[in-house]
Amino acid sequence: MIQSMTAFARESADIGQGTLTVEVRSVNHRYLDCSFKLPDALRALEPKLREHTSASLTRGKIDCMMRLQSEQTQTEALDIDADRLDALLKATSIIQKQLNSSASINPLEVLLFPGVCCGQKVSEEQLQKKALSLFSKALENMHQNRCREGQKLATLILDRMTLVEAEVHAMREVLPTLMQHQRNRIIHRIANLEVEVEQNRLEQELVYMAQKADVDEELDRLDAHISEVRHVLKQGSPCGRRLDFLMQELNREANTLSSKSQSVTTTQSAVELKVLIEQMREQIQNVE
């Protein structure tokens, strides 16, 4: 199954001291390019996150954001760091003596001093472990989303490939008639001129024109490319680059058909082929 490079996933979990949210989004890109926005407590986790991402994905611009939201409630117990408080009071006492100040200490200001008052804590190791687990879950969900989107892309590509194949088949059917019509038209025009023409030379020129307008090789290559596209889609991801190359080859053959066209019918068929190929190429830009 092929995968799309466009997807999004979000996961949240309660970690005791608050809620950890992981958002992962992916868009199309030539290579695998990862970007992480992490809180300070989780910055050391970035190498592991990159490792997990590269093990799961091969292409795409990946943006990951982790957000840690504290949810302290009124009923939550507050812990006082006694050692930190003693050190703060001693330092305050020394400053008061130096300034000869008798101003009282505000208890609320003491509580606001960093490290004096703290709620329930989760160790850094536990936090990173939970964050990595949550990221893996979000990555798996995004992988599934990419697969579902990829299946839709494959259906769109195959539908248009069927139309391309029908156009090629129709061109094969009509070409002998068109070639004979072109031959008869030239002979009729020469006859209307009422001039004497060397028959052997005329036949040589007609053969030359037929060879110049012959597109059997182009049609054969189109059939080969159509079969290869179906084979690649059946194999699954990663196949975006190969499909993009095949679209270039299909377009090259369609351009050749257009340049060799000797009638409105074949010109219209060549234009229709190029339209279908361009539609497929736009979808393939999102294939991993």
Secondary structure in CASP SS format (residue, H / E / C, confidence):
PFRMAT SS
TARGET T0000
AUTHOR 0000-0000-0000
METHOD secondary structure of the structure
MODEL  1
M C 1.00
I C 1.00
Q C 1.00
S E 1.00
M C 1.00
T C 1.00
A E 1.00
F E 1.00
A E 1.00
R E 1.00
E E 1.00
S E 1.00
A E 1.00
D E 1.00
I C 1.00
G C 1.00
Q C 1.00
G E 1.00
T E 1.00
L E 1.00
T E 1.00
V E 1.00
E E 1.00
V E 1.00
R E 1.00
S E 1.00
V E 1.00
N C 1.00
H C 1.00
R C 1.00
Y C 1.00
L E 1.00
D E 1.00
C E 1.00
S E 1.00
F E 1.00
K E 1.00
L C 1.00
P C 1.00
D H 1.00
A H 1.00
L H 1.00
R H 1.00
A H 1.00
L H 1.00
E H 1.00
P H 1.00
K H 1.00
L H 1.00
R H 1.00
E H 1.00
H H 1.00
T H 1.00
S H 1.00
A H 1.00
S H 1.00
L C 1.00
T C 1.00
R C 1.00
G E 1.00
K E 1.00
I E 1.00
D E 1.00
C E 1.00
M E 1.00
M E 1.00
R E 1.00
L E 1.00
Q E 1.00
S E 1.00
E C 1.00
Q C 1.00
T C 1.00
Q C 1.00
T C 1.00
E C 1.00
A C 1.00
L C 1.00
D E 1.00
I E 1.00
D C 1.00
A H 1.00
D H 1.00
R H 1.00
L H 1.00
D H 1.00
A H 1.00
L H 1.00
L H 1.00
K H 1.00
A H 1.00
T H 1.00
S H 1.00
I H 1.00
I H 1.00
Q H 1.00
K H 1.00
Q H 1.00
L H 1.00
N C 1.00
S C 1.00
S C 1.00
A C 1.00
S C 1.00
I C 1.00
N C 1.00
P H 1.00
L H 1.00
E H 1.00
V H 1.00
L H 1.00
L H 1.00
F C 1.00
P C 1.00
G C 1.00
V C 1.00
C E 1.00
C E 1.00
G C 1.00
Q C 1.00
K C 1.00
V C 1.00
S C 1.00
E H 1.00
E H 1.00
Q H 1.00
L H 1.00
Q H 1.00
K H 1.00
K H 1.00
A H 1.00
L H 1.00
S H 1.00
L H 1.00
F H 1.00
S H 1.00
K H 1.00
A H 1.00
L H 1.00
E H 1.00
N H 1.00
M H 1.00
H H 1.00
Q H 1.00
N H 1.00
R H 1.00
C H 1.00
R H 1.00
E H 1.00
G H 1.00
Q H 1.00
K H 1.00
L H 1.00
A H 1.00
T H 1.00
L H 1.00
I H 1.00
L H 1.00
D H 1.00
R H 1.00
M H 1.00
T H 1.00
L H 1.00
V H 1.00
E H 1.00
A H 1.00
E H 1.00
V H 1.00
H H 1.00
A H 1.00
M H 1.00
R H 1.00
E H 1.00
V H 1.00
L H 1.00
P H 1.00
T H 1.00
L H 1.00
M H 1.00
Q H 1.00
H H 1.00
Q H 1.00
R H 1.00
N H 1.00
R H 1.00
I H 1.00
I H 1.00
H H 1.00
R H 1.00
I H 1.00
A H 1.00
N H 1.00
L H 1.00
E C 1.00
V C 1.00
E C 1.00
V C 1.00
E C 1.00
Q H 1.00
N H 1.00
R H 1.00
L H 1.00
E H 1.00
Q H 1.00
E H 1.00
L H 1.00
V H 1.00
Y H 1.00
M H 1.00
A H 1.00
Q H 1.00
K H 1.00
A H 1.00
D C 1.00
V C 1.00
D H 1.00
E H 1.00
E H 1.00
L H 1.00
D H 1.00
R H 1.00
L H 1.00
D H 1.00
A H 1.00
H H 1.00
I H 1.00
S H 1.00
E H 1.00
V H 1.00
R H 1.00
H H 1.00
V H 1.00
L H 1.00
K H 1.00
Q H 1.00
G C 1.00
S C 1.00
P C 1.00
C C 1.00
G H 1.00
R H 1.00
R H 1.00
L H 1.00
D H 1.00
F H 1.00
L H 1.00
M H 1.00
Q H 1.00
E H 1.00
L H 1.00
N H 1.00
R H 1.00
E H 1.00
A H 1.00
N H 1.00
T H 1.00
L H 1.00
S H 1.00
S H 1.00
K H 1.00
S C 1.00
Q C 1.00
S C 1.00
V H 1.00
T H 1.00
T H 1.00
T H 1.00
Q H 1.00
S H 1.00
A H 1.00
V H 1.00
E H 1.00
L H 1.00
K H 1.00
V H 1.00
L H 1.00
I H 1.00
E H 1.00
Q H 1.00
M H 1.00
R H 1.00
E H 1.00
Q H 1.00
I H 1.00
Q C 1.00
N C 1.00
V E 1.00
E C 1.00
END
